[in-house]
Amino acid sequence: MQMQTHSPFFPVSPVSPAPPGDYVTVYLRNGLANRIFQILAALGYAERYKKKLILSKTLSREGPKSHELGLFNTIPKIFPTIPIKDIPDYTIIHEKQEMNYSQLPLCNTNVVLYGYFQDGRYFPSKDLIPTIRNTYYPNTYFIHIRAGDYIGCFGLDLVEYHKKCFAELDGATKYVVFSDDNTYADKYMKQFGITYTISDKVEALESLVEMANCAGGICANSTFGWLGGFFQGDQRGKIFMPSVWLKGRDCRGIYPPWATVISIDAPELPFITNTFTGSLKTWQTSKKDTSNLIIQASSSCGGDLWMPFPIGMSWQYVKFFNNNPRWQVGSHNILVLSAISTRTDSRRRPSGINREIIANTLKANGIYNVQLQGDSYFSLLPCYKFVISPEGNGIDCHRHYEALLAGCIPIMEYNEKTQEKYKGLPILYTTDYSEITPQYLEQKYSEMVNATYDFSRLFLSYYSIEQQEEIKKCGTYWVKKVCGQGTEWYSSTPRITWVTIINAGYVDFTKNFIESMKLNKCIFPLTVYCTDQESIDALKGYPVTCVDARPFLKFTMTNALSTWQTIDYKRLVFAKLDSIKYALKEFPESYIGYIDMDIVMLKDPTETIIQTFKKNPTAIFVSQCDEPTPQCSNLNNCQHFCSGVIVFKNVDIVNKLVDYTTNDVIALSGDQHYLLNMANKYNVKHITVDKNIFLNGKYPGVNDDTPLELPSGAELIHYNYLVGDKKITFMKKNNMWYL
């Protein structure tokens, strides 16, 4: 098979010397499609930050499945000029949230990216994408049907989806079916009454090339079909994708602009309370409050001492955490998982019943032990009904808690102390595991799945204040010790998620804002909500997260805003509140900071905001002052606050503050006027930051001809009180226009 490529990678051999910190690579894992996404993301990072991309065999893992074997040798056929070389000292950058783009930071060291990066916004520019298409099949659409591990675990009922796709295409369309199980695919396709061909390609890369050769495609909820459509390039027709990718997960980033998304039914998963009492079946299909979990609560004194509460999730959960319910909700259609380290308790229990003996006993009963890495372990847990969970270094172990949280039934050694600690929870006890057979487990599961249990012991809130403090102390100690001093779970300092909203007319201001962040080394993660496609396209390659705002806006926006205070102008101004409301839901564990883009950054304002909240614990929001005077008249409940820089606590009252109506847009001058009315109505306390720190447009020298003398503590300058190009004029006058 001939492969065409115009990849811009560096020579395979020899690798030219590079300065320290000049390399980037990515940890390769799972199937071919996952690895292609990972490499394209690394290529995008290399392009963005001017680093050299290499691959490393020591940073590649083969999975337990047959389709994951030998893939390192397949990659050079797609990316033939990437050097293969071990990377020296490096910094690991973890993906923040799967299937949703998040800015990857620049590190001056060598970098290893770790994640799946299944969002096209990580990819490099178009001319750096390899070409695998080697012919063209007109009027031919591929149909990708994922079977294997997807049936039950990640599978959706796509029958209605496929019917809708076929209805979109004319009767002359030819269909070629690609699947990892042709027998299953053929049986599935027969129900539609259409003519199709089953592909005879066996190798994954051959199948991918054939899919790329087609004129369009019908994807399953799988990245393999996604790439089949992606590699069709400019000649692609319609590429259909289901509107739900994985049940119970936020997967918006998986959908590229070129996808035709077909709506399918997917009821919202219920969110249970921390005092939930009910059936195991309900628990398995409900979201849990991740902010109330017990994390790595082993004794900080070491020695695996007995603790009066569950020791909770292991530190690996913190390492791989992405605030996604995939570790809590699943199909539970696979009978039992045994994935234990057999030598863990060899010192504590060198003879008699120990993990090695237990593993051998289970093997004789047809239950085999496997090895799973942390991220794979957490993602696969909800697929199982039972989890083998013997004692480890201590009597209690993390696996008990992890299995219960994921909706599995842990099979634990009988112990009176353990039984009391986990009282009321769905646990199968045993003395030596000799009776644990598949038949026995099927019987027990049918007895247990619909029984009623009390799950409240799994949450931090169940325990006394003193015990909660001890849990947090232990968790903080171990997480910092194992994951690094900068890693925290039980942090007393709130996190601020910064957002803004723009249209195409504000792209240059946004770029200037970003340049000021870079210049003054105050880069913080920023989500830019865009009201049009032009904005999204224009900011591609910039270190911000762009999100299409149109689905959540109250009004349709126009780019033609030429007149101040028109209704269209006010709709855009009020859209700021739409973005805040949306962010409150998207980032439930974070304060929400809104910041205008006609601002020049001098220093990261986060610490100032946090300290202001700490000094004023009853305040609901902190903002810039908008008074046109040199000094603020009143920082407490100021009637002249500015929503250009404003940070809200993520509490219920804020949803009321930002829930405006059409009449508000008509009657009021803008969002600031509205917020002031609502703050007064609900008696909401708010604080403004001194204008010598957050400078507004009336600060001397900002928008007049006098020299601008910055106060020593200045963190930002807001060029408000100006319109359009006048902002740029005075930014240039102050040497603060960087484009």
Secondary structure, 3 states (H helix, E strand, C coil): CCCCCCCCCCCCCCCCCCCCCCEEEECEECCHHHHHHHHHHHHHHHHHHCCEECECHHHEECCCCHHHCCHHHCHHHHCCCCCECCCCCEEEEECCCCCCCCCCCCCCCEEEEECCCCCHHHCCCHHHCCCCCCCCEEEEEEEEECCHHHCCCCCCCCHHHHHHHHHHCCCCCEEEEEECCHHHHHHHHHHHCCCCEECCCCCHHHHHHHHHCEEEEECCCCHHHHHHHHCCHHHCCCEEEECCCCCCCCCHHHCCCCEEEECCCCCCCCECCCCCEEEHHHHHCCECCHHHECECCCCCCCCCCCCCCCCCECHHHHHHCCCCHHHCCCCCCEEEECCCCCCCCCCCCCCCCCHHHHHHHHHHCCCCCCCCCHHHHHHHHHHEEEEECCCCCCCCCHHHHHHHHCCCEEEEECCHHHHHHCCCCCCEEECCCCCCCHHHHHHHHHHHCCCEEECHHHEHHHCCHHHHHHHHHHHHHHHHHHHCCCCCCCCCCCCEEEEEEECHHHHHHHHHHHHHHHHCCCCCCEEEEECCHHHHHHCCCCCCEEEECHHHCCCCCCCCCCCCCCHHHHHHHHHHHHHHHHHHHHCCCCEEEEECCCEEECCCCHHHHHHHHHHCCCCCEEEEECCCCCCCCCCECCCCEEEEEEEECCCHHHHHHCCCCHHHHHHCCCHHHHHHHHHHHCCCCEEEECCCCEECCCCCCCCCCCCCCCCCCCCEEECCCCCCHHHHHHHHHCCCCCC
